[in-house]
């Protein structure tokens, strides 16, 4: 009897609930205020200041390199390591040499 009821039951789509709270990646009031304070004195963010140093050819090369090192994590993502899975088979040296020919 329960099988007959299961066949006749209509599928009901439940709408997704709207997400609550602040969207991911958006700034809160404190973060916005901090960014405003940092940029208000000279109009340059720390990253922009570092960029101005490493792009200035009149600056000492050591300072340019250090500024580029400090700015790199904010501009370029760090590469993640990947795992290589390979099947290893035992092959004698003679068999390996024959496979090259």
C-alpha positions in Angstrom: 0.0 0.0 0.0 2.9 2.4 0.7 4.2 1.8 -2.8 1.0 3.1 -4.3 1.3 6.3 -2.3 4.9 6.8 -3.2 4.1 6.8 -7.0 1.4 9.3 -6.7 3.2 11.9 -4.5 4.0 15.0 -6.4 7.5 16.5 -6.2 7.6 19.7 -4.4 10.4 22.2 -5.0 11.5 24.1 -2.0 12.9 27.6 -2.8 16.4 28.4 -1.5 16.4 30.5 1.6 18.2 33.8 1.2 21.6 33.9 2.8 21.9 35.9 5.9 24.6 38.2 7.1 27.4 40.0 5.3 28.4 38.5 1.9 31.7 36.7 1.9 34.6 39.0 1.0 32.8 42.3 1.8 34.3 44.7 4.3 32.8 45.6 7.6 32.8 49.1 9.1 36.1 48.6 10.9 37.9 47.3 7.8 36.6 50.2 5.7 37.7 52.7 8.4 41.2 51.2 8.5 41.6 51.3 4.8 40.5 54.9 4.8 43.0 55.8 7.5 45.9 54.1 5.7 45.1 55.7 2.4 44.2 59.1 3.7 47.7 60.4 4.6 49.3 60.2 1.2 46.7 58.5 -0.9 48.9 55.4 -1.3 48.1 52.1 0.2 51.1 50.1 1.5 51.0 47.9 -1.6 51.0 50.9 -3.9 54.0 52.3 -1.9 55.9 49.0 -2.3 55.1 49.0 -6.0 56.4 52.5 -6.4 59.7 51.5 -4.8 60.3 48.4 -6.9 59.2 50.2 -10.1 61.6 53.1 -9.5 64.8 52.5 -11.5 66.6 55.2 -9.6 66.2 53.3 -6.4 69.0 51.0 -5.1 68.6 47.5 -6.5 68.6 45.9 -3.1 65.6 48.0 -1.9 63.8 47.3 -5.1 64.2 43.5 -4.6 63.1 43.7 -1.0 60.0 45.8 -1.9 59.1 43.3 -4.7 59.5 40.3 -2.2 57.2 42.1 0.2 54.6 42.9 -2.4 54.6 39.6 -4.2 52.2 37.7 -1.9 49.6 40.4 -2.3 49.8 40.3 -6.1 50.5 36.7 -7.0 48.9 33.6 -5.5 51.2 31.0 -4.0 51.4 27.8 -6.0 50.0 24.8 -4.2 51.7 21.4 -4.2 50.1 18.6 -6.1 50.5 14.9 -5.5 51.5 12.7 -8.4 50.2 9.2 -8.4 52.0 6.8 -10.7 52.1 3.1 -10.9 55.6 1.7 -10.6 56.7 -1.5 -12.1 59.9 -3.3 -11.6 61.9 -3.3 -14.8 65.4 -4.6 -15.2 68.1 -2.5 -16.8 68.2 -4.7 -19.9 64.4 -4.4 -20.4 64.6 -0.6 -20.0 67.4 -0.3 -22.5 65.4 -2.4 -25.0 62.3 -0.2 -24.5 64.4 2.8 -25.7 65.1 1.3 -29.1 
